[in-house]
């Protein structure tokens, strides 16, 4: 058992069981983080179309673009901030940024307020979600990273789905605003107070794990970590491109699907069900898929998951009714559950503890930039060629991304905790 020094709770140990209380607390905190995104999944695209009279899909999806760009750069900054100031301080800063979000959406007199609220939401998600997953990885150490990430993403995306379902119901009963967003007030209060008074920093766990690794020959600069994670290391490159495409189709579905389903006459409550099932399946299955990637390896979980996602997208665009769209949403959730924890665990496997936080921040930068790329490209394509083309093209790109993983990623026995070779792709 790895142990060293003393922390707030006594001897510092690595492992899920050894850090069960803090781990469980971080699971709950990330559920609040996920709920903040779930507030918007069903209702906000309809607010743009129905309350503010936006016609162009590009204009409606602008709130996702602002969210995706800001979240991506917040992710990029989060690793450096975590190394400089500690995980807990960055987590609390993320929650402070999120406090105004539900109030701005409830009271927005113009669409510009919604876009501005999503800038703050991007900061909230980029800092707070990054820290919850990073702190869990710190706590468990090299073994069981897939399970740790799976539990984190389970909490976050199950909360996304349940909140999307709840807001759809509230909107069908009370209207699009303000009642559905009262949930967000509760999330920010509970998330902020828990992070300030209950969460402990995990710097001691990072130092303990570093002691068990051979030292790096030289400290890598952020530019070197960015280059390794983005392109130079073939495993990290495969993860970064798959993450971008995964969230590209998520950004597309966030903006396009409510309008697509509405065009076929579905009411907001049934749209809420379809929008909830995808993240709910995604979130629930990640406990199993994260652990499965620990045993079976990352590569085939990622590749197969991208292809299952593509099948779900094609099912939705080709289907002609609620049952077909429900099946497509389930497939999309299953595929994403296979991919999401496996990607984060794979990046952790291929990063030295001394620069893991920065490598994860670079990966999450590319992944969440996919929200903006997906929403913007889907908006342009929907305005020029139609919504079906926007959905179908995302499916084709997702399938291609899985092929890139198959071609570039190397699965090796004993890959967990490995320091990557610095070779060009």
N, C-alpha and C positions, 0 to 999 in steps of 0.2 A: 504494500500500500504506500503510495507516494504521500509524504506529509512533510511539513516544514513550518517553522516559526509559529507565531500565534496571531490570530486576527480577532475580530470582534466576537466571533463565536468560539474562540479557543484555537486548537491546532488546525492549520490549513490542510485540507485533504482534497484530492481530486476524486470525483465519482458522483454519480447521480444519487445513490443512496446516502452517501456521506454529506451531501448538500441538499437533501430533500426539501427542507422548508424554504430555503431561498429559491430553489429551482421552481417549486410550486407557486411561490409568490410571483416570480417573473412570468410564469405561464398566465396567471390572472391579469397581471399588468398588460401583457401583450394582447389579451382578449379585449381590454379597453382600447388599445391602440387600433386593433382591427375594426372594432365597432365604429370608430370615427370614419373609416373609409366606407363601411357599410351604409352609413347615413345617406350616401349619394348614389348608390348603385341603381336604385329604382327610380327615385323621385326627381333628381336634379335635371337629367336630360328632358324630362317632361315639363319641368318648370320653365326651361328655356324656350321650348316650343309653344306651350300653352299660355304662360303668364307674360312672357316678354316678347312673344310673336316672332322669334327667330326662325327663319326659313332655311337658310343655308346650313347644311350639316357641319361645315367647317367652323362656322360661328358658334353653333351649339356645343361642339366638342372642344372649344377653346379652353373650357375649365379643366378638361383632362390634360390638355397640352401644358397649361401652366403648372398643374400639379406634377406631371411627369418630369418636366425639366427641373423644377425646384427640388423635387425629391431626389432626382439623380445626383445633382450637385451637392445636396445635403449629405447623401450617402458617401460621396467622394470625400467630403470634408470630415465625416464622422470618425473615421479611423484615426486620422491625425489628431483630432480633438481628444479622442479617447486615450491615445497614448500620452498626450500632453497633460490632460486635466483629470483623467480617470473616467471610468464608464458611468458611474452614478451621476456625476455633474452633467454629462452630456444628455443622459436620460431625462433628468429634471428640466434641462433647457428645452428639450423637445416638447415636453408637456406644457411648458409656459407658452411656447409658440402656438399650441393648439387651443388654448383657452378661448380666444375670440371667435373661432370658426363657426360653431353652431349658431351663435348670436348673429353673425354677419349674414349667414344664409337665411335665417328666419326673417330678418328685418330688411334684407336687400331691396333698395328701391330701383336698382338697375342691374343688368347682367354683369357690369363691371365689378360690382361688389362680390358676386359669386366667384368670378375669376380671382379677385384679390383674396378671398377666403381660401381658395385652393392653393394659393402661394403659401399661406401659413400652414395649411394642411400638409403640403409637401415637406416643409421644414419639420413639422411634427412627426410625420412618418419616417422621414429620412434619418432623423436623430433617434427617436424613441424606439422604433422597430429595430433599427440596426443595433442598438445597445442591448435590447432584450435577447436577441439571438446570440450576440457576441458574448454576453455574460453567461448564458447557458453553456456555450462551448467552453468558456473558461472554467466553469464549475466541473464539468464532467471529465475534462482531459482528453487524451487521444482515443480512448475506447468509448464507443457508444455515441459518437458525434451524430450519426444519422438519426438515432432515436431522439437525441436532445433537440436537434433541429426540427424533427417531425412533430414533437410535442409543442414546440414554440409556434410552428406554422399552423398546427391543428387549432390551437387556441385562437390565433389571430384570424384565420380564414373561416372558422366556424362562426366566430363573432361577426365577420363580414356578412356571411349568409343569413344568419338569424336576424341581424339588424336590417338587411335588405328586405327580408320577409316582413318584419315588424313595421317598417316604414311604409311598405306597400299597403299593408292592412290599414294603418292609421290614415294614410292618404285617401284610401277609398271611403273611409268613414267620415273624416274631418276635413279633407281637402289637402292640397299639396303643401301648404305652409299655414301656420308654424308648427303644428302639433308633432309631425314626424321627427322634428329636430330637437324636441325636448330630451330625447334619449342622449343626444350628444352632450348636453349640459351635465348629465350624470356621469358620462364617461370621463370628461376632462377633470371633474372634481375628484372622482375616485382614483383616477390614474395619477394625477399630480400628488395628492396626499399620500398615496401608497409609496410612490417613488421617493418622496422626501423623507418620510418617517420610518419606512419599513425595509426598503431595499438597501443592501450593503454592497460596497464596491468589491470587485473581484481581482484587483491588482495583485494580491498575494497569490492567487491561484495561477495567474500568468507567470509570475516569477518562479513558482514551484515547478511548473512544466518546463520552463526554459532551462532550469538546472538539469533536467533529464535529457536534454538535446545537446548534440555537439554544437559548439558555438559557430556562428557564421564567420567566414574568413574576414569579412568586412561588413559594416553596417550599410544596408542598402538605402539609397535615397528614395524619396517618394517617386521621382521620375523613373528610377529603375524598377520599382514595384509596379508602377503603372504599365510600363512596357512589358514586363513579365506576364502580368495578369491579362493584359489586352491582346498580346500577340506572340511574344517570344517563346513562352512555354506552351507546348501544344495542348496539354490537358487544360490549363487555365484559359487558353484561347477558346477551346471547344465549349467550356462552361460559360464564358462571357457571351459568345454569340448565341448560345441556346437560351441564356437568360434574357437577352434582349428580345429575341423572337417570341419567347413565352409571354413576356409582358406586352409585346406588340399586339398579339391577338387578344390579350386581356383588355388592353386599352381600347381596341376595336370593339370588343363585345360590350364594354362599359357604356360606350356612347351609342353604338349602332343598334344593339339588340332591343332596348326599350322602344325605339322608334320603328324598327322593323316589325316587332310584334304588334305594336299599336296600329300599324298600317293594315293589319289583317283583322282589326276590330277587337283585339283583346283589351279588357279593362285593366286598370292599374293594379288591382289585386292579383289577377292571374299573371300579369307581367312580373309582379313581385315574386311569385312562386318560381317562375322560370329564372329570374335573376338570383334568387336565393339558392336554388338547388346546386348550381355550379360551384360557388365557393363553399357551400356546406359539405358537399361530397369531397371536394378538394381538401378542406380542413380536416374532416373526420378521418379520412384514409391515411393522412400523413403520418400518424402514429405508427401504422403498420408499414407503410412504404419506406419511411426513414429507417426503421429497424431492419427492414429487408435489404436495404442497400448496404448496411453494415455487413451482412452475411453474403450477399450475392455479388456485391461490387456495384460501383456507381454507373459505369458506362452503359450497360444494357438497360438499366432503369431509366436513364435519361433519354437514350435513343428511342426506346419503346414508348415512353411517355409522350414524346413529341409526336410520334406517329398516331397514338391514340387520340391526342388532342386534335390533330388534323382530321381524323375520321369524324370526331364530334362536330367540328366546324362544318364539314361537308354535309353531315346529316341535317344540321340546322338549315343551311341554305337550300337544300334539296327537299326538305320535308314540307308537308302541306297542312299541318295542323298541330294542335297543342301536344298530342302524344309524341309526335316525331320530334318536336322541339324539346320536349322533356328528355327524351332519350339522348338527343345530341348534347344537351346540357350536362347530363350525367357522364357521358363519355368525356366531355371536355374536363369535368371535374376529376375523373379517374386519371386521365393523362397528366393533368397538372400536379396531382398528388404524387405521381411517380417521379416527376421531374424536380419539383421545388426543393424538398429537403435533400435530395441526392446531389443537386448542384451546389448548395451551400456546403454540404459535407465534403464534396470533392474539392472545392476551393480550399477548405480548411486542411484537408489531407495533403495538399500540394503547396502549402505555405508554412514557412518556419514560424514558430510562436513569436519571434521578435518582430516580424512584419505581417503576421496574419491579419491583424485588425485593418491595416492599410490595404492588403490584398482583397479582403472581403469588401472593403469600401469601394474599391475599384470595380470589382465584380458587380456589386449592387448599383453602382453608377450606370454601367452598361445595361444591366437588367431593367432598371426603372426608367432609363431613357426610352425604353421600349414603349412605355405608356404614351409619351409624347409622339413618338414616331408612328405608333399605331393609330392614335386618335387623329393626327393630322393627315396621314395618308388615307385613312378610311374616310375622313370628311371630304377630302379632295376627290377621291374616287366615287364616293356616293353622289356628290354634286355633279360629276361629269358623266359617269357611266351607270350609276344606280347602286342601291344598297347591296343587292345580291353580288355584284362584282367586288365590292369592298370586302364582304365576308369571304367569298371564295378565294380571293387572292391571299388573304391572311392564312387560310388553310393550306394553300400550296406552299407558301413560305415556311410554314411550320413543318411540313413534311420534309422540305429541303434541309432545314436546320437539323433534323434528326439524322439525315444522311451525312452531314458534316461531322456530327459527333461520332458516327460509325467509322468515318474515315480517319479522323485525327486523334481521338482520345485513346490512350493506352491504359488498359486495365492490368494491373500487376498485383500479384499476391503480396501481402504485407504492405499495401499501398498506404494504409492509415498512418498518419504522422510523417510521411515521407517528405523530405526536402527535395524540390524538383531540380532537375538538371537545367541549366540555363542554355537551352538550345533553341535555335530558330525554328518556327513552324515550317 
